[in-house]
Amino acid sequence: MNLYDEFLNKIKNTIYNSKLGAQEKTLSEKRNIFIDLSVEDKCVVLSEILHMFQCQSSSANLKLIDGPASAGIIKIGNNISNIGQISIINQSPTGIYEQEIYLKSL
């Protein structure tokens, strides 16, 4: 449960909210379904949620918690000329630990 809640918190309270905000609702509403899953199925769901944080064009399959089969596809434009802040973010594989480097300060 701790990792599920940490992932949910990360979607709610970080930059991921702007891209994965729809999945915040899914994970919040389906939390009780997750609680009732077997340990093996919980591992599958956590692995799928982790896919959403990889910032690739792949999606996460959340059908085990009655969510969408293709959740969390992130599409990022390549025009950065109007962006006020640009950062490089180094994260641990789970996304729990991170380091942000502001490129304008370099």
C-alpha positions in Angstrom: 0.0 0.0 0.0 2.8 2.4 0.8 4.2 2.3 -2.8 0.7 2.7 -4.3 0.1 5.7 -2.1 3.5 7.2 -2.9 2.8 6.9 -6.6 -0.6 8.5 -6.2 1.0 11.3 -4.2 3.6 11.8 -6.9 0.9 12.2 -9.5 -1.1 14.6 -7.3 1.7 16.8 -6.1 4.4 17.0 -8.8 4.8 18.1 -12.4 3.3 14.7 -13.4 -0.1 16.1 -12.5 -0.1 18.2 -15.6 0.4 15.1 -17.8 -1.1 12.3 -15.7 -3.9 14.2 -13.9 -6.5 11.9 -15.4 -4.8 8.9 -13.8 -4.8 10.5 -10.4 -8.6 10.1 -10.5 -8.4 6.5 -11.6 -5.8 5.6 -8.9 -7.7 7.4 -6.2 -11.1 5.8 -7.1 -9.6 2.3 -7.5 -7.5 2.2 -4.4 -9.9 -0.1 -2.6 -9.8 -2.5 -5.5 -6.0 -2.5 -5.3 -6.2 -3.3 -1.6 -8.2 -6.5 -2.3 -5.8 -7.8 -5.0 -3.5 -10.7 -4.5 0.1 -9.9 -3.9 1.1 -11.0 -7.4 -1.6 -8.8 -9.0 -0.5 -5.9 -6.8 3.0 -6.3 -8.1 1.6 -6.2 -11.7 -0.4 -3.0 -11.0 2.6 -1.3 -9.4 4.8 -2.2 -12.3 2.2 -0.8 -14.7 1.9 2.4 -12.7 5.7 2.7 -12.9 5.5 2.6 -16.7 3.5 5.9 -16.6 6.5 7.6 -14.9 9.0 6.6 -17.6 8.0 9.5 -19.9 7.9 7.2 -23.0 5.1 6.7 -25.5 4.1 3.4 -23.9 1.1 3.1 -21.7 0.1 1.4 -18.5 -2.5 -1.4 -18.3 -4.7 -0.7 -15.2 -7.4 -3.2 -16.0 -6.7 -5.2 -12.8 -8.1 -2.3 -10.8 -10.9 -1.7 -13.3 -9.0 1.2 -14.9 -8.1 1.8 -18.6 -6.0 -0.6 -20.6 -3.9 2.2 -22.1 -3.3 4.7 -19.3 -0.8 7.5 -18.9 0.5 8.1 -22.4 2.6 11.2 -22.2 3.0 13.4 -25.4 5.4 16.2 -25.1 5.8 18.9 -27.7 9.3 19.8 -29.0 8.8 23.6 -29.0 10.6 24.9 -25.9 11.1 28.6 -26.9 8.2 29.8 -24.8 9.0 27.9 -21.7 10.1 29.9 -18.7 11.9 27.0 -16.9 13.8 24.0 -18.3 15.1 21.3 -16.0 16.8 18.0 -16.1 15.3 15.6 -13.5 17.3 12.6 -12.4 15.1 10.0 -10.6 15.5 6.7 -9.0 13.8 3.8 -10.9 10.8 4.0 -8.5 10.6 7.8 -8.9 10.7 8.3 -5.1 14.1 10.0 -5.0 14.9 12.8 -7.4 17.4 15.6 -8.2 16.4 18.6 -10.4 18.9 20.7 -12.3 17.7 24.0 -13.5 19.3 24.6 -16.9 19.0 28.4 -16.8 21.3 28.5 -13.8 24.1 26.7 -15.5 
